Amino acid sequence: MSRKKYVMPFFILVVFETIAITLWLTLDNIFFLFNFTYIGSCVSMGFLLYLRKVKYARMMVQFTVGLYLLFYLGIISHENMMIEGFWYYLFLGVFEAAVIHYAVAKIFGPLLFGRGWCGYACWTAMVLDLLPYKRPQQPRRKIGFIRYIAFIVSLIFVLVLFLLKVPNIEGLMFWSFIVGNVFYYAIGIFLAFTLKDNRAFCKYICPITIFLKPASYYSVLRVKVEADKCISCGKCKKVCPMNVDMTNNSRKRKNATECILCFNCVEECPVKALHT
């Protein structure tokens, strides 16, 4: 493997390590050093394994990061890492836990890696990607407005808890994390089989995409096409789980902000016209 291919995993590791050290020193909490070093190491190693043609490299990252966030931070440490947790800590004025997680992974981070979070760290998607419909079997539906409803409902839910001064909100937020995840998995699996699309939940329901879209438009890390090589065979469109039009380099290309960097299109291209 040429040295040039090491750039991407090295870049990812440097970014996460910079975040880890900065938060550790700024907030005087060594947990952030461990947290972001671990996540950065997993993601960068995953990219390295992918470049070495290791099968299931992305899946390895999904489970090493996803299970850590779900079980260690969510269930063991009782931190609600879902969108409700973000609103909760934000209203408390606590710049830690879910607030930092969302800032790094879903609000500002996408300026660098787009929706890479969805492809490599989402604990909901790590399960959905195991289902049979890795390639969308039906045209995309025009029901994406549901994600906005879910986004608003999550905000209202937490806002009402604060306005009513509900006792033991911390405990309630933990159980909302558990119930919320069960609901996400249930509706995600149901939609996958109903619409024959593993990523239907991501496209139509997930409220977190509201945060991801704006910065992802300007993402540094993105798949590009060499137009002079492209033979318009359409294979990249067929294998893309998010229905992104990779034959167009414009940031306004169809579903441009939804690329999860799975690189299915890069692998499928018969003339190697796609690259990052």
C-alpha positions in Angstrom: 0.0 0.0 0.0 1.4 3.4 -1.0 2.2 6.0 1.6 -0.4 8.3 0.1 -3.1 5.9 1.3 -2.1 6.4 4.9 -3.1 10.0 4.8 -6.8 9.5 5.5 -6.5 7.2 8.6 -3.6 9.4 9.9 -5.7 12.6 9.4 -8.7 11.1 11.3 -6.4 10.0 14.1 -4.9 13.5 14.4 -8.3 15.2 14.4 -9.7 13.0 17.2 -6.5 13.2 19.2 -6.5 16.9 19.0 -10.1 17.0 20.2 -9.2 14.6 23.0 -6.2 16.6 24.3 -8.0 19.9 24.0 -11.1 18.8 25.9 -8.9 17.0 28.5 -6.9 20.1 29.2 -9.7 22.6 28.9 -12.3 20.8 31.1 -9.7 19.1 33.3 -11.3 15.7 32.8 -9.1 12.9 31.6 -12.2 10.9 30.5 -12.3 13.0 27.3 -8.7 12.0 26.5 -9.7 8.3 26.8 -13.1 8.8 25.0 -11.9 10.5 21.9 -8.6 8.7 21.7 -10.6 5.4 21.7 -13.1 6.5 19.1 -10.4 8.1 16.8 -8.2 5.0 17.1 -11.1 2.7 16.1 -12.2 4.8 13.2 -8.7 5.4 11.8 -7.9 1.7 12.2 -11.1 0.8 10.4 -10.1 3.0 7.4 -6.6 1.4 7.4 -8.1 -2.1 7.4 -10.5 -1.0 4.6 -7.6 0.3 2.5 -5.9 -3.1 3.1 -9.0 -4.8 1.7 -10.0 -6.4 5.0 -13.5 -7.7 4.7 -16.0 -6.2 7.1 -13.6 -3.4 8.2 -16.4 -0.8 8.5 -18.6 -3.2 10.4 -15.7 -3.7 12.9 -15.7 0.0 13.5 -19.5 0.2 13.8 -19.5 -2.4 16.6 -16.3 -1.2 18.5 -17.6 2.4 18.6 -21.4 1.8 18.6 -21.3 -0.7 21.5 -19.1 1.6 23.5 -21.4 4.5 23.1 -24.6 2.4 23.7 -23.5 0.2 26.6 -20.7 2.0 28.3 -21.8 5.7 28.0 -25.5 5.0 27.7 -26.4 2.1 29.9 -23.5 1.8 32.3 -22.7 5.5 32.8 -26.4 6.5 32.5 -25.8 9.3 29.9 -28.5 9.8 27.4 -26.6 10.0 24.1 -29.8 10.4 22.0 -31.1 13.7 20.9 -33.2 14.0 24.1 -30.0 13.8 26.1 -28.5 16.7 24.0 -31.5 18.9 24.8 -31.4 17.9 28.4 -27.7 18.7 29.0 -28.0 21.9 26.9 -30.9 23.2 29.0 -28.9 22.4 32.1 -26.1 24.5 30.7 -23.6 21.6 31.1 -21.1 21.5 28.3 -20.2 17.9 28.7 -21.6 14.5 27.9 -24.1 14.5 25.0 -23.5 18.2 24.2 -19.8 17.6 23.4 -20.7 14.4 21.6 -23.2 16.2 19.4 -20.9 19.2 18.8 -18.0 16.9 17.6 -19.9 14.1 15.8 -23.0 15.8 14.4 -22.8 19.6 14.4 -19.2 20.7 13.6 -17.5 17.4 12.8 -19.4 16.9 9.6 -17.5 19.9 8.2 -14.6 17.4 8.0 -16.1 14.0 7.6 -19.7 14.6 6.5 -22.0 11.9 7.7 -19.2 9.5 8.5 -20.8 9.2 11.9 -23.8 7.4 10.3 -21.5 5.0 8.5 -19.1 4.1 11.3 -20.4 5.0 14.8 -24.2 4.9 14.9 -25.4 2.1 17.2 -28.7 2.0 15.5 -27.3 1.7 12.0 -24.8 -1.0 13.1 -27.8 -3.3 13.6 -29.8 -2.1 10.6 -26.8 -2.7 8.3 -27.0 -6.4 9.2 -30.4 -6.7 7.6 -30.9 -8.2 4.1 -31.6 -5.0 2.1 -28.1 -3.4 1.8 -29.1 -2.1 -1.7 -32.3 -0.1 -1.8 -34.9 -2.1 -3.6 -37.5 0.6 -4.2 -37.4 4.3 -5.2 -36.9 6.8 -2.4 -40.1 7.9 -0.8 -41.0 11.6 -0.2 -41.6 11.2 3.5 -38.4 12.8 4.8 -40.6 15.4 6.6 -41.1 12.8 9.4 -37.5 13.5 10.7 -38.5 17.1 11.3 -41.5 16.0 13.3 -39.3 13.7 15.4 -36.8 16.5 15.9 -39.5 18.9 17.2 -41.1 16.2 19.4 -37.8 15.4 21.1 -37.3 19.1 21.9 -40.8 19.6 23.2 -40.5 16.5 25.3 -37.5 17.7 27.2 -38.8 21.3 27.3 -42.0 20.2 29.0 -40.0 18.2 31.6 -38.2 21.4 32.6 -41.3 23.6 32.5 -43.3 21.2 34.7 -40.2 20.7 36.9 -40.7 17.0 36.8 -38.8 15.3 39.7 -35.9 13.0 39.0 -35.5 14.1 35.4 -32.0 12.5 35.4 -33.6 9.1 36.0 -36.3 9.8 33.5 -33.8 10.7 30.9 -32.0 7.4 31.4 -35.2 5.4 30.9 -36.1 7.5 27.8 -32.7 6.5 26.4 -33.6 2.8 26.9 -37.1 3.1 25.6 -36.0 5.4 22.7 -33.4 2.8 21.6 -35.9 0.0 21.7 -38.3 2.1 19.6 -35.6 3.1 17.1 -34.6 -0.5 16.6 -38.2 -1.6 16.2 -39.2 1.0 13.7 -35.9 0.8 11.9 -36.2 -3.0 11.4 -39.9 -2.6 10.5 -39.2 0.0 7.8 -36.2 -2.0 6.4 -38.4 -5.0 5.7 -41.4 -3.0 4.6 -39.5 -0.7 2.2 -36.8 -3.2 1.4 -34.1 -0.7 2.5 -31.8 -1.1 5.5 -31.3 2.6 5.7 -35.0 3.7 5.5 -34.9 4.8 9.2 -31.9 7.0 8.5 -33.6 8.6 5.4 -37.0 9.2 6.8 -37.2 9.1 10.6 -33.8 9.9 12.3 -34.0 13.4 13.8 -30.2 13.7 14.1 -30.0 14.2 10.4 -31.3 17.7 11.0 -27.9 18.5 12.7 -25.9 16.6 10.2 -27.1 18.1 6.9 -25.9 21.7 7.1 -22.2 21.0 7.8 -22.1 17.9 5.6 -22.8 20.1 2.6 -19.3 21.6 3.1 -17.6 18.3 4.1 -13.8 18.1 3.3 -13.9 14.3 3.1 -16.2 13.3 0.2 -16.3 10.9 -2.7 -15.5 12.5 -6.0 -15.7 11.3 -9.6 -13.2 11.7 -12.4 -15.7 12.6 -15.2 -13.3 11.7 -18.0 -13.2 8.1 -16.7 -16.9 7.6 -15.8 -18.8 5.4 -18.3 -22.2 6.2 -16.9 -22.9 2.5 -16.1 -25.0 3.4 -13.0 -23.5 0.8 -10.8 -22.5 3.3 -8.1 -26.1 4.5 -7.8 -27.4 1.0 -7.4 -25.1 0.1 -4.5 -25.4 3.4 -2.6 -27.5 2.7 0.5 -28.3 6.4 0.7 -29.2 7.0 -3.0 -26.4 9.6 -3.5 -25.6 10.5 -7.1 -21.9 10.0 -7.2 -21.6 10.8 -10.9 -21.8 14.5 -10.1 -19.1 16.3 -8.1 -21.3 19.3 -7.3 -22.2 19.7 -3.7 -25.8 20.1 -4.9 -25.8 16.6 -6.3 -28.8 14.4 -5.5 -28.8 13.5 -1.7 -25.4 15.2 -1.5 -25.4 15.6 2.3 -26.3 11.9 2.9 -23.1 10.1 1.9 -22.1 7.8 4.9 -18.6 7.1 3.4 -19.3 3.4 3.1 -17.3 3.4 -0.2 -19.6 0.8 -1.8 -19.6 3.0 -4.9 -15.8 3.2 -5.0 -15.5 -0.6 -4.8 -18.2 -1.2 -7.4 -17.0 1.2 -10.0 -15.6 -0.9 -12.9 -13.2 1.9 -14.2 -12.1 3.2 -10.8 -13.4 6.7 -11.5 -14.4 7.3 -7.9 -12.1 8.3 -5.0 -12.0 10.5 -1.9 
